[in-house]
Amino acid sequence: MTTRPEPRPGVMQIEAYVPGKSVVAGVSKIYKLSSNETPLGPSPRAVQALRSADHLELYPDGSARKLREAIAAKYGLDPNRIVCGTGSDELLSLVTHAYVGPGDEGVFTAHGFLVYRIAILAAGGAPVAAQERHHRADVDAILAKVTPRTKIVFLANPNNPTGTYLPFDEVKRLHAGLPPHVLLVLDAAYAEYVRRNDYASGLELVATAENVVMTRTFSKIYGLANLRLGWMVAPHHVIDAVERIRGPFNVNGPAMAAGIAAIQDESHVAEAVAHNDRWLTWLTRELEALGLSVTPSVGNFLLVHFAGEPGRTAKEADSFLSARGLILRRVDAYGLPGALRLTVGGEEANRLVVEALRDFQGGAKAHA
Ligand SMILES: Cc1ncc(COP(=O)(O)O)c(C=O)c1O
């Protein structure tokens, strides 16, 4: 007999998600490059819409109709196949809870976004990680992990924290290899940043298959992370299931108003893409010139690998950078203890990171 309430099996196996740091003791000027936020901030039109929000005493439209219509208009979708959420995190969790229970398995990739493992365990299922190749999802490895117990497969494309992506042909091959009872969740949180002609977020697959859903977010290129806003598009029967367990007013009105304005401001998105293109390329080149290895990224962040010897580890680099107010993300929890994840920042931050890492690498060489 237990003497106090016990959480369901699986819950205590969860390592709670640790968000990127935003403060360093004793350092006043901080450059937060740890959460893949945009250095451009949100569209001024979104800020204006947020400021104009009133009637805070009234419940919001629980169906998020206007926001769904704005998203549908932008992507040519049926608004009835969209559900909005408190960030895409909520939708990842809802969809998992709708399809995964005790005795079921959910598959994701070895260095995949951590929320998948958490959602599967929280739903009482068993998390199953598929090996990656060169920090990239491996379709054959994922398919090899699928069993009759598998209910859900997550693919972040591009993936966080690696920044790598699967060409659409590979995504289609993954889908073709899955049994029809398995739900394929394409998490396209960084889709807007990708500039590769063999990439597609997968909307076409969602439109034509009965077992594919896609999640998207306003937290990244739209710069609205603080408002917590995301959406998913899915076949009707999946929408029906998720709608039954969704909180009735899960998205707040000011966030919806800002989201509508943001998605309509195409020039702000174009500016963010251009900024990212320029600085992703620059950072990759500069960091490689310092002797660091960088996983080729199509997102708004880079995985930077450090040598393992004393004085040159990722942990030491992190302390060194933090002391200068440059906060990157440790990725030990992703099975990458030798790397740091760097979000593409504004020009000043990017230059400071390279300067600091030049000093770190130089100092480390002197130390060696
Ligand atoms: C791959 C991926 N998916 C989903 C999210 C969650 O985004 P949000 O809940 O802010 O929409 C993130 C955020 O870091 C992410 O990197």
The ligand as a MOL file (V3000), in Angstrom:
LIG
                    3D

  0  0  0     0  0            999 V3000
M  V30 BEGIN CTAB
M  V30 COUNTS 16 16 0 0 0
M  V30 BEGIN ATOM
M  V30 1 C 11.3450 21.1370 -33.5440 0
M  V30 2 C 10.5030 21.9580 -32.6370 0
M  V30 3 N 9.1980 21.6980 -32.5480 0
M  V30 4 C 8.3870 22.3960 -31.7500 0
M  V30 5 C 8.8710 23.4160 -30.9600 0
M  V30 6 C 7.9310 24.0750 -30.0140 0
M  V30 7 O 7.5760 25.2930 -30.3970 0
M  V30 8 P 6.3570 26.0720 -29.7400 0
M  V30 9 O 5.7390 25.2150 -28.6660 0
M  V30 10 O 6.9350 27.3150 -29.2090 0
M  V30 11 O 5.4130 26.2710 -30.8690 0
M  V30 12 C 10.2160 23.7410 -31.0030 0
M  V30 13 C 10.7600 24.8110 -30.1450 0
M  V30 14 O 11.9030 24.8700 -29.8280 0
M  V30 15 C 11.0570 22.9870 -31.8590 0
M  V30 16 O 12.3660 23.2350 -31.9240 0
M  V30 END ATOM
M  V30 BEGIN BOND
M  V30 1 1 1 2
M  V30 2 1 2 3
M  V30 3 2 2 15
M  V30 4 2 3 4
M  V30 5 1 4 5
M  V30 6 1 5 6
M  V30 7 2 5 12
M  V30 8 1 6 7
M  V30 9 1 7 8
M  V30 10 2 8 9
M  V30 11 1 8 10
M  V30 12 1 8 11
M  V30 13 1 12 13
M  V30 14 1 12 15
M  V30 15 2 13 14
M  V30 16 1 15 16
M  V30 END BOND
M  V30 END CTAB
M  END
